[in-house]
Amino acid sequence: MDSTDSIIEKDRAYIWHPFTQMQTARPPIPIVRGEGVYLYSEDGRRYLDGISSWWVNLHGHSHPYIVEKIAAQAAQLEHVIFADFTHSPAAELASRLIAILPGAMSKIFYSDNGATSVEIALKIALQYWYNKNPKTVKSKIICFKNGYHGDTFGAMSVSGKNDFNRPFQKHLFETELIDPPLKGQEEHSLSQLKAIINKGTSACFIFEPLILGSAGMIIYPPEGLNELIRYCREHNVLTIADEVMTGFGRTGTLFACSQLEEKPDIFCLSKGLTGGFLPLGVTGCTEKIYDAFLGPELQTAFLHGHSYTGNPIACCCALASLDLLLKETCIQQRKMIAEHHKKFCQIVKAHQKLKRCESLGTILALESKTNNSSYFQSIRDRLYHFFLSKEILLRPLGNVLYVMPPYCITSQELTFIYDQIILTLEEIL
Ligand SMILES: Cc1ncc(COP(=O)(O)O)c(C=O)c1O
């Protein structure tokens, strides 16, 4: 290999890609530039990014405002150890997040991605009870049967058991599983939660609010979740909202929990936090939780950290993304996307090949009628390649096709995606 070899040749020689069977995968598409909703490939094509590059991008690729802020911050201070030191972007971002997070959030703990924000939330909840009483029996974690919280060991433990984490089952810790409170199943879900909590050993309950993303964009109404959180609160069980996917406007409100009457004790954020530019995770908690870690001894402190905790460039990037997110133009764009999705659902909902078509804010989900809803179905690959051939990036989850675009998408671009979806209903499904 030398410097004249192509991106593909070097990639083939040296790279192991995520979620990819390297033996059978087609060569990856080399992307050389991003602008707005488009990704430009080396061979001169442009792909409409309909999934915001794994749900991270909010304002379009390489947004000039964010680029400028990142460049200025990199020239000022690129990184500094975050124990015993601090800096303006981290302090400013924490104060702005606390101001907009639902409920009574009080403190922000930084990390690098969604899975680490979840690991930290779980560790904070477990240590909260330990700090209160080292002999506590409150050590069990309640979660949804088919939830997804990331690929590290703690996050895998509290996620659904499936082909992705099967090889590690022996090493995952035990959890207490309940069904999500889907419409009409709220009572069932609540009675499962009650039976578990009444044993007295539950430390916390972690959930994806209003929509289970990786499980297939399964949307559920707020009422049942309110009941679950309320029961947890009344019985001294901490609640953790994993808003890694739902945060920053995806569900029609700034956070999915903004639509709940009951608010969680702990929040996990990542993905859209930086507008899709840089990795950053946040775990937020209430004053009550933070207080339980205070004392004269180091042992009661939260002894956790990462080399890049509170990275100034990532925090500055998140501040720039927040500036754009809260602008009236962006709010109107999110409304426009939500309305278009709703209208499209009305049009195709009754299609004979569809089991469901629904939307939540800027997320649209369509599920085809197939006997098997596994991620590993061939229908998933056929759909994926069909859309790529139309220069649209959509990555179905098994037989679930979803659209989660950057907020700068136009109504014409949305219509183009919808038209291709209608074509798949005729030609592929
Ligand atoms: C709800 C939820 N939590 C956590 C994660 C993990 O985030 P990351 O991939 O940044 O580790 C994801 C990723 O898709 C997610 O959807």
Ligand as a Chemical Component Dictionary entry (heavy atoms), coordinates in Angstrom:
data_LIG
# 
_chem_comp.id                   LIG 
_chem_comp.type                 NON-POLYMER 
_chem_comp.pdbx_formal_charge   0 
_chem_comp.three_letter_code    LIG 
# 
loop_
_chem_comp_atom.comp_id 
_chem_comp_atom.atom_id 
_chem_comp_atom.alt_atom_id 
_chem_comp_atom.type_symbol 
_chem_comp_atom.charge 
_chem_comp_atom.model_Cartn_x 
_chem_comp_atom.model_Cartn_y 
_chem_comp_atom.model_Cartn_z 
_chem_comp_atom.pdbx_ordinal 
LIG C1 C1 C 0 -31.676 4.922 22.708 1  
LIG C2 C2 C 0 -30.214 4.685 22.475 2  
LIG N1 N1 N 0 -29.390 4.648 23.524 3  
LIG C3 C3 C 0 -28.062 4.468 23.375 4  
LIG C4 C4 C 0 -27.503 4.293 22.124 5  
LIG C5 C5 C 0 -26.026 4.090 21.975 6  
LIG O1 O1 O 0 -25.418 5.215 21.458 7  
LIG P1 P1 P 0 -23.962 5.145 20.834 8  
LIG O2 O2 O 0 -24.089 4.418 19.539 9  
LIG O3 O3 O 0 -23.535 6.568 20.661 10 
LIG O4 O4 O 0 -23.109 4.403 21.817 11 
LIG C6 C6 C 0 -28.333 4.333 21.004 12 
LIG C7 C7 C 0 -27.775 4.153 19.658 13 
LIG O5 O5 O 0 -28.450 3.975 18.680 14 
LIG C8 C8 C 0 -29.730 4.528 21.177 15 
LIG O6 O6 O 0 -30.577 4.568 20.139 16 
# 
loop_
_chem_comp_bond.comp_id 
_chem_comp_bond.atom_id_1 
_chem_comp_bond.atom_id_2 
_chem_comp_bond.value_order 
_chem_comp_bond.pdbx_ordinal 
LIG C1 C2 SING 1  
LIG C2 N1 SING 2  
LIG C2 C8 DOUB 3  
LIG N1 C3 DOUB 4  
LIG C3 C4 SING 5  
LIG C4 C5 SING 6  
LIG C4 C6 DOUB 7  
LIG C5 O1 SING 8  
LIG O1 P1 SING 9  
LIG P1 O2 DOUB 10 
LIG P1 O3 SING 11 
LIG P1 O4 SING 12 
LIG C6 C7 SING 13 
LIG C6 C8 SING 14 
LIG C7 O5 DOUB 15 
LIG C8 O6 SING 16 
# 
